[in-house]
Every structure is written in structure tokens, then in C-alpha cells.
């Protein structure tokens, strides 16, 4: 699944266009490297999101095409928030 779609499906970022723009601006890293929106997300990837005041680092646990509001957070685990 594309990175921008994964961020939207898991509700880490509200809209896919915002996720796409964040990738283009270099605010999203996967496994320590800046990632493009077309990056293919795999289980075990670590994603760093730098939007707002506190960066968020998550680890991908599951990649699914659809997720409800209740189970969206089951697709990742929060590793740390950096200051």
C-alpha cells in the first residue's frame, strides 16, 4: 500500500492530500530516510511524522486496505514522541 494511503487509512493524517504534501515537503521518514508518497509500506517499517509541535514515531504492525475508526490504531504501535 502507498505511504500516503496508509497514513490516511490508519488516521495518522486526516486527509490523503495532506499526507502527500507532507511527503513532498520531507516531513515523513520511513526507516530513517525521507520517503515519497508512493513508497510501498511493509510490516515492520518505522515511520516518523513531523507535523505540528511533537514528532511522532510509529511501527507498522499491519497493512489493510480499510480500517474503521475503532480498529485503525491496531495497524501501528507508537514507539515514541520526540520533543
Secondary structure, 3 states (H helix, E strand, C coil): CEHHHHHHHCCCCCCHHHHHHHHHCCCEEECCEECCCCCECCCCCEEEECCCCCCEEEEECCCCCCCCCCCHHHHEEEEEECC
